[in-house]
């Protein structure tokens, strides 16, 4: 039965790995893309004002292009990227577990659909907030003009 498959830990693990591989491929190809995700699984650091959070739908599309694409990172089963929100362009780091990605979209066409049960995501696995040197580096890197100081 389908419900048994999408909740199976082996299938969930397969979907998680496949999401990571598709995202890595798109990064390697320097291809902008969108991700459709359940907003319940998304965190914002710093948190966004209430009036902006209220604008998000249960299923929200984030498009990764320009600086948002350049800031994107895959780490420990999570995708994170910086983006600006609202008319004020309030900056925040968006973080979500890979299994929170429901679709990956290129040129308005879904190229990946995640069928795994998102209920398998464990909240305690969320990445911790950086402290000390990591927090300082994150602040430094959050300014796009500081990118010229990073060796490639």
N, CA, C and O atoms as a GROMACS GRO file, in nm:
protein
  608
    1UNK      N    1   0.084  -0.118   0.000
    1UNK     CA    2   0.000   0.000   0.000
    1UNK      C    3   0.090   0.125   0.000
    1UNK      O    4   0.195   0.126   0.064
    2UNK      N    5   0.048   0.229  -0.071
    2UNK     CA    6   0.128   0.351  -0.086
    2UNK      C    7   0.164   0.414   0.048
    2UNK      O    8   0.278   0.455   0.068
    3UNK      N    9   0.071   0.421   0.140
    3UNK     CA   10   0.097   0.486   0.270
    3UNK      C   11   0.208   0.414   0.346
    3UNK      O   12   0.286   0.477   0.417
    4UNK      N   13   0.217   0.282   0.330
    4UNK     CA   14   0.323   0.206   0.395
    4UNK      C   15   0.459   0.239   0.333
    4UNK      O   16   0.560   0.246   0.403
    5UNK      N   17   0.461   0.259   0.202
    5UNK     CA   18   0.586   0.290   0.134
    5UNK      C   19   0.638   0.427   0.173
    5UNK      O   20   0.756   0.442   0.206
    6UNK      N   21   0.551   0.528   0.170
    6UNK     CA   22   0.599   0.665   0.195
    6UNK      C   23   0.640   0.688   0.340
    6UNK      O   24   0.710   0.785   0.370
    7UNK      N   25   0.597   0.600   0.430
    7UNK     CA   26   0.637   0.611   0.570
    7UNK      C   27   0.754   0.519   0.605
    7UNK      O   28   0.810   0.530   0.714
    8UNK      N   29   0.790   0.431   0.514
    8UNK     CA   30   0.899   0.337   0.537
    8UNK      C   31   1.032   0.410   0.552
    8UNK      O   32   1.064   0.496   0.470
    9UNK      N   33   1.109   0.377   0.655
    9UNK     CA   34   1.235   0.447   0.680
    9UNK      C   35   1.334   0.432   0.564
    9UNK      O   36   1.412   0.523   0.537
   10UNK      N   37   1.332   0.318   0.497
   10UNK     CA   38   1.419   0.299   0.381
   10UNK      C   39   1.382   0.395   0.268
   10UNK      O   40   1.470   0.454   0.206
   11UNK      N   41   1.252   0.409   0.243
   11UNK     CA   42   1.206   0.500   0.137
   11UNK      C   43   1.234   0.645   0.176
   11UNK      O   44   1.276   0.724   0.092
   12UNK      N   45   1.211   0.679   0.301
   12UNK     CA   46   1.238   0.816   0.349
   12UNK      C   47   1.386   0.848   0.332
   12UNK      O   48   1.421   0.958   0.288
   13UNK      N   49   1.472   0.754   0.365
   13UNK     CA   50   1.616   0.772   0.350
   13UNK      C   51   1.654   0.789   0.202
   13UNK      O   52   1.738   0.872   0.168
   14UNK      N   53   1.591   0.711   0.116
   14UNK     CA   54   1.614   0.720  -0.028
   14UNK      C   55   1.575   0.859  -0.080
   14UNK      O   56   1.650   0.919  -0.157
   15UNK      N   57   1.459   0.910  -0.040
   15UNK     CA   58   1.413   1.042  -0.083
   15UNK      C   59   1.508   1.150  -0.032
   15UNK      O   60   1.542   1.243  -0.105
   16UNK      N   61   1.551   1.138   0.093
   16UNK     CA   62   1.642   1.236   0.152
   16UNK      C   63   1.771   1.244   0.071
   16UNK      O   64   1.819   1.354   0.039
   17UNK      N   65   1.827   1.130   0.037
   17UNK     CA   66   1.950   1.124  -0.042
   17UNK      C   67   1.928   1.177  -0.183
   17UNK      O   68   2.014   1.246  -0.238
   18UNK      N   69   1.814   1.147  -0.241
   18UNK     CA   70   1.784   1.193  -0.377
   18UNK      C   71   1.768   1.345  -0.381
   18UNK      O   72   1.815   1.410  -0.474
   19UNK      N   73   1.702   1.401  -0.281
   19UNK     CA   74   1.688   1.548  -0.274
   19UNK      C   75   1.827   1.611  -0.269
   19UNK      O   76   1.855   1.706  -0.343
   20UNK      N   77   1.913   1.558  -0.184
   20UNK     CA   78   2.049   1.612  -0.172
   20UNK      C   79   2.123   1.603  -0.305
   20UNK      O   80   2.189   1.699  -0.345
   21UNK      N   81   2.114   1.490  -0.374
   21UNK     CA   82   2.184   1.473  -0.501
   21UNK      C   83   2.133   1.568  -0.609
   21UNK      O   84   2.212   1.623  -0.685
   22UNK      N   85   2.001   1.589  -0.615
   22UNK     CA   86   1.944   1.681  -0.714
   22UNK      C   87   1.990   1.823  -0.685
   22UNK      O   88   2.029   1.896  -0.776
   23UNK      N   89   1.986   1.864  -0.557
   23UNK     CA   90   2.029   1.999  -0.521
   23UNK      C   91   2.178   2.019  -0.552
   23UNK      O   92   2.217   2.123  -0.605
   24UNK      N   93   2.262   1.920  -0.518
   24UNK     CA   94   2.404   1.930  -0.548
   24UNK      C   95   2.428   1.943  -0.699
   24UNK      O   96   2.512   2.022  -0.743
   25UNK      N   97   2.354   1.868  -0.777
   25UNK     CA   98   2.366   1.876  -0.923
   25UNK      C   99   2.331   2.017  -0.972
   25UNK      O  100   2.402   2.073  -1.055
   26UNK      N  101   2.222   2.074  -0.920
   26UNK     CA  102   2.181   2.208  -0.962
   26UNK      C  103   2.285   2.312  -0.921
   26UNK      O  104   2.312   2.406  -0.997
   27UNK      N  105   2.344   2.297  -0.803
   27UNK     CA  106   2.450   2.389  -0.760
   27UNK      C  107   2.572   2.377  -0.852
   27UNK      O  108   2.630   2.478  -0.892
   28UNK      N  109   2.610   2.254  -0.884
   28UNK     CA  110   2.725   2.232  -0.973
   28UNK      C  111   2.701   2.291  -1.112
   28UNK      O  112   2.794   2.339  -1.176
   29UNK      N  113   2.577   2.286  -1.158
   29UNK     CA  114   2.542   2.339  -1.289
   29UNK      C  115   2.515   2.489  -1.286
   29UNK      O  116   2.487   2.551  -1.389
   30UNK      N  117   2.523   2.547  -1.166
   30UNK     CA  118   2.495   2.690  -1.147
   30UNK      C  119   2.355   2.725  -1.200
   30UNK      O  120   2.335   2.829  -1.263
   31UNK      N  121   2.260   2.636  -1.172
   31UNK     CA  122   2.123   2.648  -1.221
   31UNK      C  123   2.031   2.700  -1.110
   31UNK      O  124   2.016   2.635  -1.007
   32UNK      N  125   1.969   2.817  -1.131
   32UNK     CA  126   1.871   2.868  -1.036
   32UNK      C  127   1.753   2.772  -1.031
   32UNK      O  128   1.723   2.703  -1.129
   33UNK      N  129   1.685   2.768  -0.916
   33UNK     CA  130   1.571   2.677  -0.901
   33UNK      C  131   1.481   2.727  -0.790
   33UNK      O  132   1.517   2.814  -0.711
   34UNK      N  133   1.363   2.670  -0.785
   34UNK     CA  134   1.268   2.699  -0.679
   34UNK      C  135   1.247   2.574  -0.596
   34UNK      O  136   1.263   2.462  -0.645
   35UNK      N  137   1.212   2.594  -0.470
   35UNK     CA  138   1.173   2.482  -0.385
   35UNK      C  139   1.036   2.512  -0.325
   35UNK      O  140   1.012   2.620  -0.271
   36UNK      N  141   0.949   2.415  -0.336
   36UNK     CA  142   0.818   2.423  -0.274
   36UNK      C  143   0.827   2.343  -0.145
   36UNK      O  144   0.866   2.226  -0.146
   37UNK      N  145   0.792   2.406  -0.034
   37UNK     CA  146   0.806   2.338   0.094
   37UNK      C  147   0.692   2.375   0.188
   37UNK      O  148   0.625   2.476   0.170
   38UNK      N  149   0.673   2.290   0.288
   38UNK     CA  150   0.574   2.319   0.391
   38UNK      C  151   0.636   2.420   0.487
   38UNK      O  152   0.743   2.396   0.542
   39UNK      N  153   0.569   2.531   0.505
   39UNK     CA  154   0.624   2.640   0.586
   39UNK      C  155   0.643   2.597   0.732
   39UNK      O  156   0.722   2.658   0.804
   40UNK      N  157   0.570   2.494   0.777
   40UNK     CA  158   0.585   2.446   0.915
   40UNK      C  159   0.725   2.393   0.944
   40UNK      O  160   0.767   2.390   1.060
   41UNK      N  161   0.797   2.352   0.840
   41UNK     CA  162   0.930   2.295   0.858
   41UNK      C  163   1.042   2.396   0.837
   41UNK      O  164   1.160   2.361   0.844
   42UNK      N  165   1.006   2.522   0.810
   42UNK     CA  166   1.104   2.625   0.779
   42UNK      C  167   1.131   2.709   0.904
   42UNK      O  168   1.038   2.745   0.978
   43UNK      N  169   1.259   2.740   0.927
   43UNK     CA  170   1.294   2.834   1.034
   43UNK      C  171   1.363   2.955   0.972
   43UNK      O  172   1.428   2.944   0.868
   44UNK      N  173   1.348   3.069   1.039
   44UNK     CA  174   1.408   3.193   0.994
   44UNK      C  175   1.496   3.248   1.106
   44UNK      O  176   1.453   3.258   1.221
   45UNK      N  177   1.620   3.285   1.072
   45UNK     CA  178   1.712   3.343   1.172
   45UNK      C  179   1.774   3.469   1.112
   45UNK      O  180   1.847   3.460   1.014
   46UNK      N  181   1.748   3.584   1.168
   46UNK     CA  182   1.657   3.609   1.280
   46UNK      C  183   1.512   3.589   1.237
   46UNK      O  184   1.479   3.592   1.118
   47UNK      N  185   1.424   3.568   1.337
   47UNK     CA  186   1.282   3.548   1.306
   47UNK      C  187   1.225   3.669   1.233
   47UNK      O  188   1.265   3.783   1.257
   48UNK      N  189   1.131   3.642   1.143
   48UNK     CA  190   1.068   3.749   1.066
   48UNK      C  191   0.953   3.810   1.146
   48UNK      O  192   0.893   3.744   1.231
   49UNK      N  193   0.922   3.937   1.120
   49UNK     CA  194   0.809   4.001   1.188
   49UNK      C  195   0.678   3.927   1.157
   49UNK      O  196   0.664   3.863   1.053
   50UNK      N  197   0.586   3.938   1.249
   50UNK     CA  198   0.457   3.868   1.239
   50UNK      C  199   0.384   3.900   1.108
   50UNK      O  200   0.328   3.811   1.045
   51UNK      N  201   0.386   4.028   1.066
   51UNK     CA  202   0.311   4.065   0.945
   51UNK      C  203   0.368   3.998   0.819
   51UNK      O  204   0.294   3.978   0.723
   52UNK      N  205   0.494   3.962   0.819
   52UNK     CA  206   0.552   3.891   0.705
   52UNK      C  207   0.520   3.742   0.716
   52UNK      O  208   0.485   3.678   0.617
   53UNK      N  209   0.533   3.686   0.835
   53UNK     CA  210   0.504   3.544   0.855
   53UNK      C  211   0.359   3.511   0.819
   53UNK      O  212   0.330   3.403   0.768
   54UNK      N  213   0.269   3.602   0.846
   54UNK     CA  214   0.128   3.579   0.816
   54UNK      C  215   0.100   3.572   0.666
   54UNK      O  216  -0.004   3.522   0.625
   55UNK      N  217   0.192   3.622   0.584
   55UNK     CA  218   0.174   3.620   0.439
   55UNK      C  219   0.208   3.484   0.377
   55UNK      O  220   0.165   3.455   0.265
   56UNK      N  221   0.285   3.400   0.448
   56UNK     CA  222   0.324   3.270   0.395
   56UNK      C  223   0.204   3.174   0.393
   56UNK      O  224   0.125   3.170   0.487
   57UNK      N  225   0.194   3.098   0.285
   57UNK     CA  226   0.092   2.995   0.276
   57UNK      C  227   0.149   2.865   0.331
   57UNK      O  228   0.270   2.854   0.351
   58UNK      N  229   0.064   2.769   0.356
   58UNK     CA  230   0.111   2.641   0.411
   58UNK      C  231   0.217   2.579   0.320
   58UNK      O  232   0.316   2.526   0.370
   59UNK      N  233   0.196   2.584   0.190
   59UNK     CA  234   0.296   2.540   0.094
   59UNK      C  235   0.353   2.667   0.030
   59UNK      O  236   0.280   2.741  -0.036
   60UNK      N  237   0.483   2.691   0.051
   60UNK     CA  238   0.546   2.816   0.007
   60UNK      C  239   0.658   2.785  -0.091
   60UNK      O  240   0.733   2.689  -0.074
   61UNK      N  241   0.668   2.869  -0.194
   61UNK     CA  242   0.773   2.855  -0.294
   61UNK      C  243   0.881   2.959  -0.269
   61UNK      O  244   0.853   3.078  -0.260
   62UNK      N  245   1.004   2.912  -0.258
   62UNK     CA  246   1.120   3.000  -0.249
   62UNK      C  247   1.199   2.981  -0.377
   62UNK      O  248   1.226   2.868  -0.418
   63UNK      N  249   1.236   3.092  -0.441
   63UNK     CA  250   1.316   3.083  -0.564
   63UNK      C  251   1.458   3.122  -0.530
   63UNK      O  252   1.482   3.231  -0.478
   64UNK      N  253   1.553   3.036  -0.561
   64UNK     CA  254   1.693   3.060  -0.532
   64UNK      C  255   1.763   3.111  -0.657
   64UNK      O  256   1.790   3.034  -0.750
   65UNK      N  257   1.791   3.240  -0.658
   65UNK     CA  258   1.861   3.306  -0.769
   65UNK      C  259   1.943   3.421  -0.712
   65UNK      O  260   1.915   3.468  -0.601
   66UNK      N  261   2.042   3.465  -0.785
   66UNK     CA  262   2.124   3.578  -0.740
   66UNK      C  263   2.193   3.548  -0.608
   66UNK      O  264   2.248   3.440  -0.588
   67UNK      N  265   2.189   3.646  -0.517
   67UNK     CA  266   2.256   3.629  -0.389
   67UNK      C  267   2.196   3.515  -0.308
   67UNK      O  268   2.267   3.445  -0.236
   68UNK      N  269   2.065   3.496  -0.318
   68UNK     CA  270   2.001   3.386  -0.246
   68UNK      C  271   2.060   3.252  -0.291
   68UNK      O  272   2.087   3.166  -0.208
   69UNK      N  273   2.080   3.235  -0.420
   69UNK     CA  274   2.141   3.112  -0.473
   69UNK      C  275   2.286   3.100  -0.425
   69UNK      O  276   2.329   2.994  -0.381
   70UNK      N  277   2.360   3.211  -0.433
   70UNK     CA  278   2.502   3.209  -0.393
   70UNK      C  279   2.519   3.178  -0.244
   70UNK      O  280   2.620   3.120  -0.205
   71UNK      N  281   2.423   3.216  -0.162
   71UNK     CA  282   2.435   3.194  -0.017
   71UNK      C  283   2.388   3.056   0.025
   71UNK      O  284   2.407   3.018   0.140
   72UNK      N  285   2.327   2.980  -0.065
   72UNK     CA  286   2.270   2.850  -0.031
   72UNK      C  287   2.377   2.749   0.010
   72UNK      O  288   2.485   2.744  -0.048
   73UNK      N  289   2.344   2.669   0.111
   73UNK     CA  290   2.435   2.567   0.164
   73UNK      C  291   2.357   2.441   0.198
   73UNK      O  292   2.243   2.447   0.244
   74UNK      N  293   2.421   2.327   0.177
   74UNK     CA  294   2.369   2.198   0.221
   74UNK      C  295   2.459   2.148   0.332
   74UNK      O  296   2.579   2.130   0.312
   75UNK      N  297   2.402   2.127   0.450
   75UNK     CA  298   2.480   2.079   0.564
   75UNK      C  299   2.395   1.991   0.653
   75UNK      O  300   2.286   2.029   0.694
   76UNK      N  301   2.447   1.873   0.683
   76UNK     CA  302   2.387   1.782   0.780
   76UNK      C  303   2.238   1.760   0.758
   76UNK      O  304   2.160   1.760   0.853
   77UNK      N  305   2.198   1.740   0.632
   77UNK     CA  306   2.058   1.712   0.603
   77UNK      C  307   1.968   1.833   0.597
   77UNK      O  308   1.845   1.819   0.598
   78UNK      N  309   2.026   1.952   0.592
   78UNK     CA  310   1.948   2.077   0.588
   78UNK      C  311   1.994   2.163   0.471
   78UNK      O  312   2.111   2.162   0.433
   79UNK      N  313   1.899   2.237   0.415
   79UNK     CA  314   1.927   2.339   0.316
   79UNK      C  315   1.907   2.473   0.384
   79UNK      O  316   1.807   2.495   0.451
   80UNK      N  317   2.003   2.564   0.366
   80UNK     CA  318   1.986   2.699   0.420
   80UNK      C  319   2.030   2.800   0.314
   80UNK      O  320   2.116   2.771   0.230
   81UNK      N  321   1.968   2.917   0.319
   81UNK     CA  322   2.002   3.026   0.227
   81UNK      C  323   1.953   3.156   0.287
   81UNK      O  324   1.862   3.158   0.370
   82UNK      N  325   2.014   3.265   0.242
   82UNK     CA  326   1.974   3.398   0.288
   82UNK      C  327   1.877   3.458   0.187
   82UNK      O  328   1.891   3.439   0.066
   83UNK      N  329   1.778   3.531   0.239
   83UNK     CA  330   1.680   3.594   0.152
   83UNK      C  331   1.624   3.718   0.220
   83UNK      O  332   1.631   3.732   0.342
   84UNK      N  333   1.570   3.806   0.139
   84UNK     CA  334   1.505   3.926   0.189
   84UNK      C  335   1.354   3.911   0.175
   84UNK      O  336   1.306   3.854   0.077
   85UNK      N  337   1.279   3.962   0.273
   85UNK     CA  338   1.134   3.942   0.276
   85UNK      C  339   1.061   4.074   0.296
   85UNK      O  340   1.108   4.164   0.364
   86UNK      N  341   0.945   4.082   0.235
   86UNK     CA  342   0.857   4.197   0.250
   86UNK      C  343   0.908   4.318   0.175
   86UNK      O  344   1.016   4.317   0.116
   87UNK      N  345   0.829   4.423   0.179
   87UNK     CA  346   0.867   4.547   0.111
   87UNK      C  347   0.990   4.610   0.175
   87UNK      O  348   1.060   4.690   0.111
   88UNK      N  349   1.016   4.575   0.301
   88UNK     CA  350   1.133   4.627   0.372
   88UNK      C  351   1.260   4.548   0.338
   88UNK      O  352   1.370   4.588   0.376
   89UNK      N  353   1.244   4.435   0.265
   89UNK     CA  354   1.356   4.348   0.230
   89UNK      C  355   1.433   4.304   0.355
   89UNK      O  356   1.556   4.315   0.360
   90UNK      N  357   1.362   4.257   0.454
   90UNK     CA  358   1.421   4.213   0.580
   90UNK      C  359   1.497   4.083   0.557
   90UNK      O  360   1.440   3.984   0.513
   91UNK      N  361   1.626   4.084   0.587
   91UNK     CA  362   1.711   3.968   0.564
   91UNK      C  363   1.697   3.863   0.672
   91UNK      O  364   1.684   3.896   0.790
   92UNK      N  365   1.700   3.738   0.632
   92UNK     CA  366   1.693   3.627   0.725
   92UNK      C  367   1.754   3.504   0.659
   92UNK      O  368   1.751   3.490   0.537
   93UNK      N  369   1.809   3.415   0.741
   93UNK     CA  370   1.859   3.287   0.691
   93UNK      C  371   1.745   3.186   0.703
   93UNK      O  372   1.692   3.163   0.811
   94UNK      N  373   1.709   3.128   0.590
   94UNK     CA  374   1.603   3.029   0.583
   94UNK      C  375   1.668   2.891   0.595
   94UNK      O  376   1.763   2.861   0.523
   95UNK      N  377   1.617   2.808   0.684
   95UNK     CA  378   1.671   2.673   0.704
   95UNK      C  379   1.556   2.574   0.705
   95UNK      O  380   1.454   2.597   0.770
   96UNK      N  381   1.574   2.463   0.633
   96UNK     CA  382   1.474   2.358   0.636
   96UNK      C  383   1.540   2.224   0.613
   96UNK      O  384   1.642   2.215   0.543
   97UNK      N  385   1.483   2.118   0.672
   97UNK     CA  386   1.537   1.985   0.647
   97UNK      C  387   1.512   1.946   0.502
   97UNK      O  388   1.413   1.988   0.443
   98UNK      N  389   1.601   1.867   0.445
   98UNK     CA  390   1.585   1.828   0.306
   98UNK      C  391   1.451   1.760   0.279
   98UNK      O  392   1.391   1.780   0.174
   99UNK      N  393   1.404   1.681   0.374
   99UNK     CA  394   1.274   1.615   0.356
   99UNK      C  395   1.158   1.715   0.358
   99UNK      O  396   1.046   1.679   0.323
  100UNK      N  397   1.184   1.839   0.399
  100UNK     CA  398   1.083   1.944   0.394
  100UNK      C  399   1.065   1.999   0.254
  100UNK      O  400   0.970   2.073   0.229
  101UNK      N  401   1.154   1.966   0.162
  101UNK     CA  402   1.143   2.008   0.022
  101UNK      C  403   1.043   1.915  -0.045
  101UNK      O  404   1.068   1.795  -0.059
  102UNK      N  405   0.929   1.969  -0.087
  102UNK     CA  406   0.826   1.888  -0.150
  102UNK      C  407   0.846   1.880  -0.302
  102UNK      O  408   0.817   1.777  -0.363
  103UNK      N  409   0.895   1.990  -0.363
  103UNK     CA  410   0.923   1.990  -0.505
  103UNK      C  411   1.046   2.077  -0.531
  103UNK      O  412   1.073   2.172  -0.459
  104UNK      N  413   1.119   2.041  -0.636
  104UNK     CA  414   1.227   2.124  -0.687
  104UNK      C  415   1.184   2.163  -0.829
  104UNK      O  416   1.148   2.078  -0.910
  105UNK      N  417   1.188   2.293  -0.856
  105UNK     CA  418   1.132   2.346  -0.980
  105UNK      C  419   1.239   2.423  -1.058
  105UNK      O  420   1.310   2.506  -1.002
  106UNK      N  421   1.250   2.394  -1.188
  106UNK     CA  422   1.340   2.466  -1.277
  106UNK      C  423   1.256   2.516  -1.395
  106UNK      O  424   1.182   2.439  -1.457
  107UNK      N  425   1.267   2.644  -1.425
  107UNK     CA  426   1.192   2.703  -1.537
  107UNK      C  427   1.044   2.668  -1.530
  107UNK      O  428   0.984   2.628  -1.630
  108UNK      N  429   0.985   2.684  -1.414
  108UNK     CA  430   0.841   2.664  -1.390
  108UNK      C  431   0.796   2.518  -1.404
  108UNK      O  432   0.676   2.492  -1.409
  109UNK      N  433   0.891   2.424  -1.410
  109UNK     CA  434   0.856   2.283  -1.425
  109UNK      C  435   0.917   2.203  -1.309
  109UNK      O  436   1.037   2.212  -1.285
  110UNK      N  437   0.835   2.126  -1.238
  110UNK     CA  438   0.890   2.041  -1.131
  110UNK      C  439   0.982   1.935  -1.190
  110UNK      O  440   0.943   1.861  -1.281
  111UNK      N  441   1.105   1.927  -1.139
  111UNK     CA  442   1.198   1.823  -1.182
  111UNK      C  443   1.214   1.716  -1.075
  111UNK      O  444   1.277   1.612  -1.098
  112UNK      N  445   1.158   1.742  -0.957
  112UNK     CA  446   1.164   1.647  -0.847
  112UNK      C  447   1.041   1.664  -0.760
  112UNK      O  448   1.001   1.776  -0.730
  113UNK      N  449   0.982   1.552  -0.720
  113UNK     CA  450   0.868   1.553  -0.628
  113UNK      C  451   0.901   1.456  -0.514
  113UNK      O  452   0.932   1.340  -0.537
  114UNK      N  453   0.892   1.507  -0.392
  114UNK     CA  454   0.920   1.427  -0.273
  114UNK      C  455   0.789   1.365  -0.224
  114UNK      O  456   0.696   1.436  -0.187
  115UNK      N  457   0.783   1.234  -0.225
  115UNK     CA  458   0.663   1.163  -0.179
  115UNK      C  459   0.678   1.110  -0.037
  115UNK      O  460   0.581   1.059   0.020
  116UNK      N  461   0.796   1.122   0.022
  116UNK     CA  462   0.819   1.068   0.156
  116UNK      C  463   0.736   1.143   0.258
  116UNK      O  464   0.710   1.262   0.244
  117UNK      N  465   0.697   1.073   0.359
  117UNK     CA  466   0.619   1.132   0.467
  117UNK      C  467   0.707   1.229   0.546
  117UNK      O  468   0.808   1.188   0.605
  118UNK      N  469   0.670   1.354   0.548
  118UNK     CA  470   0.748   1.457   0.617
  118UNK      C  471   0.741   1.437   0.768
  118UNK      O  472   0.824   1.493   0.841
  119UNK      N  473   0.647   1.362   0.816
  119UNK     CA  474   0.635   1.338   0.960
  119UNK      C  475   0.758   1.269   1.017
  119UNK      O  476   0.777   1.267   1.139
  120UNK      N  477   0.841   1.213   0.930
  120UNK     CA  478   0.963   1.146   0.974
  120UNK      C  479   1.070   1.244   1.019
  120UNK      O  480   1.169   1.204   1.080
  121UNK      N  481   1.051   1.374   0.991
  121UNK     CA  482   1.149   1.474   1.029
  121UNK      C  483   1.146   1.491   1.180
  121UNK      O  484   1.040   1.510   1.239
  122UNK      N  485   1.263   1.485   1.241
  122UNK     CA  486   1.273   1.499   1.386
  122UNK      C  487   1.317   1.642   1.419
  122UNK      O  488   1.420   1.688   1.370
  123UNK      N  489   1.240   1.710   1.503
  123UNK     CA  490   1.271   1.848   1.538
  123UNK      C  491   1.404   1.862   1.609
  123UNK      O  492   1.473   1.964   1.592
  124UNK      N  493   1.444   1.763   1.689
  124UNK     CA  494   1.569   1.774   1.764
  124UNK      C  495   1.692   1.772   1.674
  124UNK      O  496   1.802   1.799   1.721
  125UNK      N  497   1.674   1.739   1.546
  125UNK     CA  498   1.787   1.736   1.454
  125UNK      C  499   1.818   1.872   1.393
  125UNK      O  500   1.914   1.885   1.317
  126UNK      N  501   1.737   1.974   1.424
  126UNK     CA  502   1.759   2.106   1.366
  126UNK      C  503   1.897   2.157   1.405
  126UNK      O  504   1.942   2.135   1.517
  127UNK      N  505   1.965   2.227   1.312
  127UNK     CA  506   2.098   2.276   1.343
  127UNK      C  507   2.093   2.380   1.455
  127UNK      O  508   1.998   2.456   1.466
  128UNK      N  509   2.198   2.380   1.536
  128UNK     CA  510   2.203   2.477   1.644
  128UNK      C  511   2.246   2.613   1.591
  128UNK      O  512   2.308   2.624   1.486
  129UNK      N  513   2.211   2.716   1.666
  129UNK     CA  514   2.249   2.851   1.628
  129UNK      C  515   2.399   2.866   1.648
  129UNK      O  516   2.451   2.828   1.753
  130UNK      N  517   2.470   2.922   1.548
  130UNK     CA  518   2.615   2.936   1.563
  130UNK      C  519   2.651   3.032   1.676
  130UNK      O  520   2.581   3.129   1.703
  131UNK      N  521   2.762   3.002   1.743
  131UNK     CA  522   2.808   3.087   1.852
  131UNK      C  523   2.953   3.122   1.831
  131UNK      O  524   3.022   3.060   1.749
  132UNK      N  525   3.000   3.220   1.904
  132UNK     CA  526   3.142   3.256   1.902
  132UNK      C  527   3.194   3.288   1.765
  132UNK      O  528   3.138   3.371   1.694
  133UNK      N  529   3.302   3.220   1.727
  133UNK     CA  530   3.368   3.245   1.598
  133UNK      C  531   3.272   3.218   1.483
  133UNK      O  532   3.269   3.293   1.386
  134UNK      N  533   3.193   3.109   1.493
  134UNK     CA  534   3.099   3.078   1.385
  134UNK      C  535   2.996   3.189   1.367
  134UNK      O  536   2.962   3.223   1.253
  135UNK      N  537   2.947   3.246   1.476
  135UNK     CA  538   2.849   3.354   1.468
  135UNK      C  539   2.913   3.478   1.405
  135UNK      O  540   2.850   3.546   1.324
  136UNK      N  541   3.037   3.507   1.442
  136UNK     CA  542   3.108   3.620   1.385
  136UNK      C  543   3.128   3.601   1.235
  136UNK      O  544   3.110   3.695   1.157
  137UNK      N  545   3.166   3.480   1.194
  137UNK     CA  546   3.186   3.452   1.053
  137UNK      C  547   3.054   3.462   0.977
  137UNK      O  548   3.051   3.515   0.866
  138UNK      N  549   2.947   3.412   1.036
  138UNK     CA  550   2.816   3.420   0.972
  138UNK      C  551   2.775   3.566   0.952
  138UNK      O  552   2.720   3.601   0.847
  139UNK      N  553   2.800   3.650   1.050
  139UNK     CA  554   2.770   3.792   1.037
  139UNK      C  555   2.853   3.855   0.927
  139UNK      O  556   2.802   3.934   0.847
  140UNK      N  557   2.981   3.820   0.921
  140UNK     CA  558   3.070   3.873   0.818
  140UNK      C  559   3.022   3.831   0.680
  140UNK      O  560   3.018   3.913   0.588
  141UNK      N  561   2.987   3.703   0.664
  141UNK     CA  562   2.946   3.652   0.535
  141UNK      C  563   2.807   3.699   0.493
  141UNK      O  564   2.772   3.693   0.375
  142UNK      N  565   2.727   3.746   0.589
  142UNK     CA  566   2.592   3.791   0.554
  142UNK      C  567   2.592   3.919   0.473
  142UNK      O  568   2.492   3.953   0.410
  143UNK      N  569   2.704   3.992   0.474
  143UNK     CA  570   2.716   4.114   0.394
  143UNK      C  571   2.771   4.075   0.257
  143UNK      O  572   2.885   4.028   0.248
  144UNK      N  573   2.692   4.094   0.149
  144UNK     CA  574   2.738   4.053   0.016
  144UNK      C  575   2.869   4.119  -0.027
  144UNK      O  576   2.943   4.062  -0.107
  145UNK      N  577   2.898   4.237   0.023
  145UNK     CA  578   3.020   4.306  -0.016
  145UNK      C  579   3.145   4.241   0.042
  145UNK      O  580   3.255   4.264  -0.007
  146UNK      N  581   3.130   4.160   0.147
  146UNK     CA  582   3.244   4.091   0.206
  146UNK      C  583   3.287   3.969   0.126
  146UNK      O  584   3.392   3.911   0.154
  147UNK      N  585   3.208   3.930   0.027
  147UNK     CA  586   3.242   3.812  -0.054
  147UNK      C  587   3.376   3.829  -0.125
  147UNK      O  588   3.444   3.730  -0.153
  148UNK      N  589   3.415   3.954  -0.155
  148UNK     CA  590   3.540   3.977  -0.227
  148UNK      C  591   3.663   3.940  -0.143
  148UNK      O  592   3.773   3.927  -0.196
  149UNK      N  593   3.644   3.923  -0.012
  149UNK     CA  594   3.756   3.890   0.076
  149UNK      C  595   3.774   3.739   0.092
  149UNK      O  596   3.870   3.696   0.155
  150UNK      N  597   3.686   3.661   0.036
  150UNK     CA  598   3.693   3.516   0.052
  150UNK      C  599   3.770   3.455  -0.064
  150UNK      O  600   3.741   3.483  -0.180
  151UNK      N  601   3.869   3.372  -0.031
  151UNK     CA  602   3.948   3.304  -0.132
  151UNK      C  603   3.864   3.191  -0.191
  151UNK      O  604   3.795   3.119  -0.119
  152UNK      N  605   3.872   3.177  -0.323
  152UNK     CA  606   3.796   3.070  -0.389
  152UNK      C  607   3.890   2.966  -0.444
  152UNK      O  608   3.845   2.868  -0.504
   0.00000   0.00000   0.00000
